[in-house]
């Protein structure tokens, strides 16, 4: 850690000095002071952006209602995460809340040259799930409000309700809906994360603007002076939403999409929570090798099954397949005419080719003409032999696969032993 | 001019590191003043928490300028007696709030319907008394509440603030989470600060907009991975020290006569503010 003395000296030197091209700026202390003050104010406004509603903007009754609305969510979230994480709850939520706090301080460059602060609600929901995300964000908001005075104490319930609760639920649900069952490393998840971040922050802003907008409606003096936030919905709604639909929304979009894209490359296991039942990239590779019999060859097996079913169609086909002529076909005039027709009018030799005649006697298939002798009906015999043939092919290929796998990996015992050493 | 614009554009790294340093600086100052010997520092944290909440709520609820003004005056006196520097309050709270809430309240006098007080010479906009009153309420309320909140933090070590939350029946587990979060906020701030500093030191020239966004998002991603590693390490460390999920908090606060007197004082002021500010 930096010693307190260092911290006093350091901060004012850091920003804008080293890369700043204007030399006159560095020399002029008044300019430095002014720009520093302006920077502070800018960052203060950016951090707040009226998403972190300060004390005094909402009437105590509105605050009470929103505390009461947030309480059941906090209760359920605590119970659910306790059940899920057991003793891990405290360290995981604490450290993640600290991360949420730090991410809210990032300046995200958005298209157009300006920067904005993200909320990080989508990434928290994607990585931790909506309930744990609610707890982590509420914790971060509490520390921001109480320790750093960013957001109020009486309005903490409202801020947690808008950002932590509504934000987390919207982000999680929209991410799950948009990402569907796509692979963990798919581009679709990046887009889904970006859009869910954009949606979540805008829903949170909508809640905040409605809460602020109803204040002058209900709380004003006898002469009509509003006691709290002074603008009606017709002004509050567009004023807040325009800022969030553009700057803040874009910052959230960039951060959510960018972090998911980064995690896909560097640490995909963190994206597993919001993708139940979808294997990780390494697991996918393992699955392919382990279950090569079924998973990867699924289309092939489907095709084989289809062919099997369609085998009887062979009965409907007229004539013989080209080249599948028997010795007798060369002597029969009808068959000779058929051969000439399918061979572009090249007449077959008058004599049966001697090689064919000689070889045909060597091998008598067990199912001559595909019709086993014990089968009376030739059509049924044809189907049965077709299926039998496919069965033999499958059996053989399985055997070859098994042998090949065995020679590649060695005996299973040797493999695990090698891993242990 | 173009070069200047570009250098300003690439300043997101600087701005982010500056905000980290700002947060760190805030903590160091808070820790320093919490150790000083002032009125509020001597007070039992539970009394302080309840007392300050008892002042914030009427400040947020009061419907009279005089009452909110009095509460603000009480706050300033408390700050003075607790040796909190006014220049820090001015810079960190009063000017900051005025810049933020003041800007927000600025159009209120013009858009709120009511009795016209004055018409701007060229623009023709009218300022209404109701609008002016509402802007006044907002700014005064926010100033008072923010000063009270800052006063609590500047005069109480953070762990004591959290332990005092038990008075409000906040579950022990939540108090523990808040305490640990605070601890790790600084570790992660430091980590993030170092990451940005090292990135800056390796950077020559300007990045394009796309690259800047990629750097920012990747840095956040790296920080997220580090966060998870850290949480696993913390968990293992806690387990190895016998953590089984139950949390106990040492309750070493003792109420003295001074604390009772102050509690009575806070209650009185709060009740009076509620009564007059109805």
Contacts between the chains, C-beta under 8 A, distances in Angstrom:
chain1	res1	chain2	res2	distance
A	1	B	186	7.1
A	1	B	190	6.6
A	2	B	24	6.6
A	4	B	28	4.5
A	4	B	31	7.8
A	4	B	32	6.7
A	7	B	21	7.3
A	7	B	24	5.7
A	7	B	25	5.0
A	7	B	28	4.9
A	8	B	25	7.4
A	8	B	28	7.8
A	10	B	21	6.2
A	11	B	18	6.8
A	11	B	21	4.2
A	11	B	22	6.2
A	11	B	24	8.0
A	11	B	25	5.3
A	14	B	14	6.7
A	14	B	17	5.8
A	14	B	18	5.5
A	14	B	21	5.9
A	15	B	11	7.3
A	15	B	14	4.6
A	15	B	15	6.3
A	15	B	17	7.3
A	15	B	18	3.8
A	16	B	11	6.2
A	16	B	14	5.8
A	18	B	14	7.6
A	18	B	200	7.4
A	19	B	7	5.0
A	19	B	10	6.4
A	19	B	11	6.6
A	19	B	14	6.7
A	19	B	200	8.0
A	20	B	4	7.9
A	20	B	7	5.8
A	20	B	8	8.0
A	21	B	3	4.9
A	21	B	4	5.3
A	21	B	7	4.9
A	22	B	4	5.7
A	37	B	95	7.9
A	39	B	15	7.4
A	39	B	18	7.2
A	40	B	22	7.8
A	40	B	96	7.0
A	41	B	96	7.0
A	41	B	99	4.3
A	41	B	100	7.4
A	43	B	15	7.1
A	43	B	18	8.0
A	43	B	19	5.9
A	43	B	22	7.9
A	44	B	96	5.4
A	44	B	99	6.7
A	44	B	100	5.5
A	45	B	99	7.3
A	45	B	100	5.6
A	45	B	103	7.2
A	48	B	100	6.0
A	50	B	104	7.2
A	54	B	97	7.7
A	54	B	100	7.8
A	54	B	101	7.0
A	54	B	142	5.3
A	54	B	145	7.3
A	54	B	146	6.7
A	55	B	56	6.3
A	55	B	59	7.5
A	55	B	60	5.5
A	55	B	141	7.1
A	55	B	142	6.4
A	55	B	145	3.4
A	55	B	146	6.7
A	55	B	149	7.2
A	56	B	59	7.3
A	56	B	60	5.5
A	56	B	101	7.9
A	56	B	137	8.0
A	56	B	138	6.3
A	56	B	141	3.2
A	56	B	142	4.1
A	56	B	144	7.6
A	56	B	145	5.3
A	57	B	138	7.1
A	57	B	142	7.2
A	58	B	60	8.0
A	59	B	60	7.8
A	59	B	61	7.5
A	60	B	57	6.3
A	60	B	60	5.6
A	60	B	61	4.6
A	63	B	60	7.5
A	78	B	171	7.4
A	78	B	173	7.3
A	78	B	174	7.6
A	82	B	173	7.9
A	86	B	245	6.3
A	87	B	235	7.5
A	87	B	238	7.8
A	87	B	239	7.2
A	87	B	243	6.4
A	87	B	244	6.4
A	87	B	245	4.1
A	88	B	231	7.9
A	88	B	235	5.6
A	89	B	173	7.3
A	89	B	245	7.8
A	90	B	173	6.7
A	90	B	176	5.6
A	90	B	177	5.9
A	90	B	180	6.6
A	90	B	238	7.5
A	90	B	247	7.1
A	91	B	180	7.0
A	91	B	231	5.0
A	91	B	234	4.3
A	91	B	235	4.3
A	91	B	238	6.2
A	92	B	231	4.9
A	92	B	235	7.3
A	93	B	177	5.3
A	93	B	181	7.9
A	94	B	176	7.8
A	94	B	177	5.0
A	94	B	179	8.0
A	94	B	180	3.5
A	94	B	181	4.6
A	94	B	183	7.8
A	94	B	184	6.1
A	94	B	231	7.7
A	94	B	234	7.8
A	95	B	180	7.4
A	95	B	181	7.7
A	95	B	184	5.1
A	95	B	188	7.8
A	95	B	227	5.4
A	95	B	228	7.9
A	95	B	230	5.4
A	95	B	231	3.9
A	95	B	234	6.3
A	96	B	227	6.2
A	96	B	231	6.9
A	97	B	177	6.9
A	97	B	181	4.2
A	98	B	181	5.1
A	98	B	182	7.9
A	98	B	183	7.9
A	98	B	184	3.7
A	98	B	185	4.5
A	98	B	187	7.3
A	98	B	188	5.0
A	98	B	227	7.3
A	99	B	188	6.0
A	99	B	223	6.4
A	99	B	224	6.3
A	99	B	227	4.2
A	101	B	181	7.2
A	101	B	185	5.0
A	101	B	188	7.7
A	102	B	20	7.7
A	102	B	185	6.7
A	102	B	188	4.7
A	102	B	189	5.7
A	102	B	192	5.3
A	102	B	223	6.7
A	103	B	220	5.7
A	103	B	223	7.3
A	105	B	16	6.7
A	105	B	19	4.7
A	105	B	20	6.2
A	105	B	23	6.6
A	105	B	189	7.7
A	105	B	192	7.9
A	106	B	16	5.5
A	106	B	192	7.9
A	106	B	216	6.2
A	106	B	219	7.6
A	106	B	220	6.1
A	107	B	12	4.4
A	107	B	15	4.4
A	107	B	16	4.6
A	107	B	19	7.2
A	107	B	216	7.5
A	108	B	12	7.4
A	108	B	213	7.1
A	108	B	216	5.2
A	108	B	217	7.8
A	109	B	9	7.5
A	109	B	12	4.8
A	109	B	209	6.2
A	109	B	212	4.2
A	109	B	213	5.5
A	109	B	216	6.3
A	110	B	213	7.6
A	111	B	209	6.2
A	113	B	9	5.3
A	113	B	209	7.3
A	115	B	12	5.0
A	115	B	15	6.5
A	120	B	220	7.7
A	123	B	220	7.7
A	123	B	224	7.0
A	127	B	224	7.0
A	135	B	177	7.4
A	139	B	174	8.0
A	139	B	177	5.7
A	139	B	178	6.0
A	139	B	181	5.1
A	140	B	181	7.0
A	142	B	178	6.3
A	143	B	178	6.9
A	143	B	181	6.0
A	143	B	182	5.9
A	143	B	185	6.6
A	145	B	149	7.7
A	146	B	149	6.7
A	146	B	152	7.5
A	146	B	153	6.6
A	146	B	161	7.1
A	147	B	26	8.0
A	147	B	27	8.0
A	147	B	30	7.5
A	147	B	153	5.5
A	147	B	158	6.6
A	147	B	182	7.1
A	148	B	23	6.9
A	148	B	26	6.4
A	149	B	92	7.8
A	149	B	93	6.9
A	149	B	146	5.6
A	149	B	149	5.4
A	149	B	150	5.4
A	149	B	153	7.5
A	152	B	60	8.0
A	152	B	145	6.2
A	152	B	146	7.8
A	152	B	149	7.4
A	153	B	53	7.1
A	153	B	56	5.8
A	153	B	145	7.4
A	153	B	149	5.8
A	154	B	56	6.3
A	154	B	57	6.4
A	154	B	60	4.9
A	154	B	145	7.2
A	216	B	112	7.7
A	216	B	134	7.5
A	220	B	130	8.0
A	220	B	134	7.8
A	221	B	63	6.7
A	221	B	130	7.7
A	221	B	133	7.1
A	223	B	114	6.8
A	223	B	115	7.5
A	223	B	129	7.4
A	223	B	130	5.8
A	223	B	133	7.8
A	224	B	112	7.7
A	224	B	113	7.0
A	224	B	114	5.5
A	224	B	130	5.0
A	225	B	112	7.1
A	225	B	114	6.9
A	225	B	129	7.4
A	225	B	130	3.9
A	225	B	131	7.4
A	225	B	133	3.8
A	225	B	134	4.8
A	225	B	137	7.3
A	226	B	108	7.8
A	226	B	112	6.7
A	226	B	130	7.7
A	226	B	134	4.2
A	226	B	137	7.5
A	227	B	63	5.7
A	227	B	134	7.3
A	227	B	137	5.5
A	228	B	137	7.3
A	228	B	138	7.0
A	228	B	141	7.8
A	229	B	138	7.0
A	230	B	105	6.8
A	230	B	108	4.1
A	230	B	111	7.9
A	230	B	112	5.9
A	230	B	131	7.1
A	230	B	134	4.0
A	230	B	135	6.6
A	230	B	138	6.3
A	231	B	107	7.9
A	231	B	108	7.1
A	231	B	111	7.0
A	235	B	111	6.5
A	254	B	213	5.1
A	254	B	216	7.2
A	254	B	217	6.2
A	255	B	216	7.3
A	255	B	217	5.9
A	255	B	220	6.0
A	257	B	217	7.4
A	258	B	213	6.4
A	258	B	214	6.7
A	258	B	216	7.0
A	258	B	217	2.1
A	258	B	218	6.9
A	258	B	220	7.1
A	258	B	221	7.1
A	259	B	217	5.6
A	259	B	220	5.2
A	259	B	221	4.6
A	259	B	224	6.3
A	261	B	217	7.1
A	262	B	217	6.1
A	262	B	218	4.9
A	262	B	220	7.8
A	262	B	221	3.2
A	262	B	222	7.5
A	263	B	221	5.7
A	263	B	224	7.1
A	263	B	225	7.6
A	266	B	221	6.6
A	266	B	222	7.7
A	266	B	225	6.5
A	267	B	221	7.8
A	267	B	224	8.0
A	267	B	225	4.8
A	267	B	228	7.8
A	270	B	224	6.9
A	270	B	225	7.1
A	270	B	228	6.4
